[in-house]
Amino acid sequence: MTAAQIAPALTRQDIVAGAYEVVHAPELGQIFVAATPSFEPGTPGYIHVLDDGDLHQVRQIQLPRRAFGLALDRTAGRLYVGHTLDGTLGIMDARGGLPIGAVQLGREEAEGGFEHTRMIALDEERGRAFVTSPSQTGVIWVVDTKADTLLHRIDDAGLWTAGAAYDAKAGLFYASGGGVDEISVIDAETGRSVRRIATGDTTEAGGDNSQHFFVNLDIDVEGQRLFAADANKQMLYVFDIESGKVLAQTPTGIGTLDVVFNGARQEVYVSYRGADRENPDGTGGIVVIDAADYAVKARLPLPAHPNSLALGQDGQVLYATVKAPHEETHPEHVAGALDSVVRIDLERLPL
């Protein structure tokens, strides 16, 4: 689609420095955006609270650690913040914005710093948070969110365990990455790996041999399918959970990053940054994919680099963060430019 075609469905605010993940809080009429303007050690992170309609800023909350990941426990009214570089899971009161506490997950490394956290998935009923670490061996942490303590640390979960998806009905957590077995299946109660799902394309261990990197993951609980964004192949992979077989492969775009399944509309959304080391000057967008036949329904241009996605509660609105190009050689680089937050009214798209 052209920019003119999607304009009636789009609200965009260039409002956040260093935007990363976004979540929707419909009961508050707000969205939360994690932000880290600087990677320098000791610098703060921020949570930007925006109106979920016109995206005006309601307030900004400064945190002592750099903020990247987000997950919202609507039952408890808690916002969980992934402080990736510090290996910490922060806890905030979602309504008031006050910090409640933090759980240290990543161990201190010999060369300095901590094991990194990445994605957060929640089981609100059981009181569990599952946190991935995209390390060489793969680490998954299971946190008791009622006691705010670490329950389990799972080592050797798989190469680059980055993506996360949770099936609350089955009590199973899925973590995706690369390697021989790209997807690990973790039992929520025991914290043990009970199964692996693999494409079969990688036959030798090690990062150099990995054919895939499923950087993000989402689940169709009713249809028992996993949707995996493959940063290596620039594709969406669809897995049947019961058999572990690949149902489909749909080309997405350079710098494929996030994926969201929308059961209300039977659509899948994949963000792609449009640039990588070989193509540094590109811009990206969002691919809309039919969840029935896996065909591309539309490509939505969102320059410069779309990042994280979040679905509104009713499935009719999609939120995204869009990174401004930081490389001075990029054609659209502007010194001091802020990152964007985008709201897409899916019902107004001419699909």
Secondary structure, DSSP 8 states (H G I E B T S, - for coil): --HHHHGGGEEEEEEESSEEEEEEETTTTEEEEEE-S--STT--EEEEEEETTT--EEEEEEESS---EEEEETTTTEEEEEEGGGTEEEEEETTT--EEEEEE-S-B-TTSSB-----EEEETTTTEEEEEE--SS-EEEEEETTTTEEEEEEES--TT--EEEEETTTTEEEEE--SSS-EEEEETTT--EEEEE--S---S-SGGG-S--EEEEEEETTTTEEEEEETTTTEEEEEETTT--EEEEEE--TTEEEEEEETTTTEEEEEE-S--SS-TT---EEEEEETTT--EEEEEE--SEEEEEEE-TTSSEEEEEEE----TTSTT--TT--EEEEEEEGGGS--
